[in-house]
Amino acid sequence: MKLPLPRDIPRRAAAVVVALALIASVVAGREEPSADPQTDRARESASAPTANGPAPQASLPDLDLDKLIRASRTDKITDLFASKAFIPAPSPAVAITPAPPPPPPAPTAPALPFRYFGKWVDGEKTVVFLWQNNEGRSVSAGDTVDGTYQIESITESSVNFVYLPLGSKQTLPITNPD
C-alpha cells in the first residue's frame, strides 16, 4: 500500500530524511554531565520518582546565592555593536606638501625658416642666397635678417646663424640646390 503524499518523493530521499531525523532525536536526547557533582546529584534526586509524591524540602541542596551575583564591571564598558576587525589607529596627520613642479624646459630657438639656394664668391666676400616664404634673399657674414637672425659666418659646407632673442647658434648645411 502506498501512502498518499502531496508530491512523489523518491524512496531513497525519504529514507535519508527519516534516518537523519532519528539521528537528530538521539543526539538531542543526550545530556552532558555538568562539571559540578553536587548539581548532578540534585538533578538525579529531582528526576527520581518517589512513592510518596514530591521530595521534601529538607532533601534539596542549599542554594549558594553568591554564585548568582555577577561581578560588576564598572571599570570597562564594552560596546556590543563595535566592529571586531582590527583597524590600526590613524597615524598623526602630517602635512604633506606637494613637490614643486619641475621647472619649465629652457626655451629653444625655432627651426630655421631658410633654405639654401646658392652661393656667390667675389674675392674674399661670400654671398649666400637663401629662400624664405617664397622670397629670395642674399646675405653675407654679419648681416641681420628680420631683426631675428644674424649671419655669424659662412663656410664651404654651412651657414652659421645666431638666433638673437636667445643667443643660440644654428647651422644651415650647404647642399646642392634641387
C-alpha positions as CSV (number, residue, x, y, z in Angstrom):
1,M,0.0,0.0,0.0
2,K,1.3,3.4,-1.0
3,L,1.0,6.4,1.3
4,P,-0.7,9.4,-0.3
5,L,1.9,12.2,-0.4
6,P,1.3,15.6,-2.0
7,R,4.4,15.1,-4.1
8,D,6.1,12.0,-5.2
9,I,9.3,11.7,-3.2
10,P,11.8,9.1,-4.2
11,R,12.2,6.3,-1.6
12,R,15.9,6.8,-1.2
13,A,15.4,10.5,-0.3
14,A,12.6,9.7,2.1
15,A,14.8,7.0,3.8
16,V,17.7,9.6,4.1
17,V,15.3,12.1,5.7
18,V,14.0,9.6,8.2
19,A,17.5,8.4,9.1
20,L,18.6,12.0,9.7
21,A,15.6,12.7,11.9
22,L,16.3,9.6,14.0
23,I,19.9,10.6,14.5
24,A,18.9,14.1,15.4
25,S,16.5,12.8,18.1
26,V,19.1,10.6,19.6
27,V,21.7,13.3,19.7
28,A,19.3,15.9,21.1
29,G,18.3,13.5,23.9
30,R,21.8,13.2,25.3
31,E,22.8,15.3,28.2
32,E,26.3,16.0,29.2
33,P,27.1,15.8,32.9
34,S,27.9,19.2,34.5
35,A,31.2,20.0,36.0
36,D,29.6,20.3,39.5
37,P,28.9,16.9,41.0
38,Q,26.6,18.5,43.6
39,T,24.3,19.7,40.8
40,D,24.3,16.3,39.2
41,R,23.1,14.7,42.5
42,A,20.4,17.3,42.8
43,R,19.2,16.6,39.2
44,E,19.2,12.8,39.9
45,S,17.2,13.2,43.1
46,A,14.7,15.5,41.4
47,S,14.2,13.2,38.5
48,A,13.9,10.0,40.6
49,P,10.3,9.2,41.2
50,T,9.2,9.0,44.8
51,A,6.4,6.9,46.1
52,N,5.0,9.5,48.4
53,G,5.0,12.4,45.9
54,P,7.3,15.3,45.7
55,A,10.6,15.2,47.6
56,P,10.6,17.0,51.0
57,Q,12.3,20.4,51.3
58,A,15.0,19.0,53.6
59,S,16.5,16.8,50.8
60,L,17.1,19.8,48.4
61,P,20.6,21.2,48.5
62,D,21.1,24.7,49.8
63,L,21.4,27.3,47.0
64,D,24.5,29.5,47.1
65,L,23.1,32.9,46.2
66,D,26.5,34.4,45.9
67,K,27.0,32.5,42.7
68,L,24.0,34.2,41.2
69,I,25.5,37.7,41.6
70,R,27.7,38.8,38.8
71,A,30.7,40.9,39.4
72,S,30.0,44.4,38.1
73,R,32.4,45.8,35.6
74,T,32.3,49.5,36.0
75,D,35.9,49.9,35.0
76,K,35.3,48.9,31.4
77,I,32.1,49.2,29.4
78,T,32.2,47.2,26.2
79,D,30.4,48.2,23.1
80,L,28.3,45.3,21.9
81,F,28.0,46.6,18.4
82,A,31.7,47.5,17.9
83,S,33.5,46.0,14.9
84,K,35.7,43.1,15.7
85,A,38.0,43.7,12.8
86,F,41.4,45.1,13.6
87,I,41.7,48.7,12.3
88,P,45.1,50.3,13.0
89,A,44.9,53.6,14.8
90,P,45.2,56.5,12.4
91,S,48.7,58.0,12.3
92,P,49.1,61.6,13.3
93,A,48.3,63.9,10.5
94,V,51.4,65.0,8.7
95,A,51.1,68.0,6.4
96,I,52.3,66.7,3.1
97,T,53.4,69.5,0.8
98,P,53.3,68.6,-2.9
99,A,56.7,68.6,-4.6
100,P,57.3,71.7,-6.5
101,P,56.6,71.3,-10.2
102,P,59.6,70.8,-12.3
103,P,61.0,73.9,-13.9
104,P,59.8,74.6,-17.4
105,P,62.1,73.5,-20.1
106,A,64.6,76.0,-21.3
107,P,63.4,77.9,-24.3
108,T,64.9,76.8,-27.6
109,A,65.2,78.6,-30.9
110,P,62.6,77.6,-33.6
111,A,63.7,75.7,-36.7
112,L,65.5,77.8,-39.3
113,P,63.0,79.2,-41.8
114,F,65.6,79.4,-44.6
115,R,66.5,77.0,-47.4
116,Y,69.9,77.3,-49.2
117,F,69.5,78.3,-52.8
118,G,73.0,79.1,-53.9
119,K,76.3,80.9,-53.2
120,W,78.4,83.5,-55.0
121,V,82.1,84.2,-54.1
122,D,83.7,87.5,-55.1
123,G,87.3,87.6,-53.9
124,E,87.1,87.4,-50.1
125,K,83.4,88.2,-49.9
126,T,80.9,85.3,-50.0
127,V,77.2,86.0,-50.6
128,V,74.7,83.2,-49.9
129,F,71.3,83.1,-51.5
130,L,68.5,82.0,-49.1
131,W,64.9,81.2,-49.8
132,Q,62.3,82.1,-47.1
133,N,58.4,82.2,-47.5
134,N,58.6,82.2,-51.3
135,E,61.0,85.1,-51.3
136,G,64.7,85.1,-52.1
137,R,67.4,86.9,-50.0
138,S,71.1,87.5,-50.4
139,V,73.1,87.7,-47.2
140,S,76.7,87.8,-46.2
141,A,78.6,87.4,-42.9
142,G,77.5,89.9,-40.2
143,D,74.1,90.7,-41.8
144,T,70.9,90.6,-39.8
145,V,67.7,89.0,-41.2
146,D,64.3,90.3,-40.0
147,G,66.0,91.5,-36.7
148,T,65.9,87.9,-35.5
149,Y,68.8,86.1,-37.1
150,Q,72.3,87.3,-37.6
151,I,74.7,85.6,-40.1
152,E,77.7,84.7,-37.9
153,S,79.9,83.0,-40.6
154,I,79.8,81.3,-44.0
155,T,81.9,78.2,-44.6
156,E,82.3,75.9,-47.6
157,S,79.7,73.4,-46.0
158,S,77.4,75.6,-43.9
159,V,75.9,78.9,-43.0
160,N,76.1,79.7,-39.2
161,F,73.3,81.8,-37.7
162,V,72.7,83.3,-34.2
163,Y,69.1,83.4,-33.0
164,L,69.2,86.9,-31.4
165,P,66.4,86.6,-28.8
166,L,68.1,83.6,-27.1
167,G,71.7,83.9,-28.3
168,S,71.6,80.3,-29.5
169,K,73.6,79.2,-32.6
170,Q,72.1,77.3,-35.5
171,T,73.6,75.8,-38.6
172,L,72.2,75.6,-42.2
173,P,74.1,73.0,-44.2
174,I,75.1,74.0,-47.8
175,T,73.9,71.4,-50.3
176,N,73.4,71.4,-54.0
177,P,70.1,73.1,-54.7
178,D,67.4,70.8,-56.2
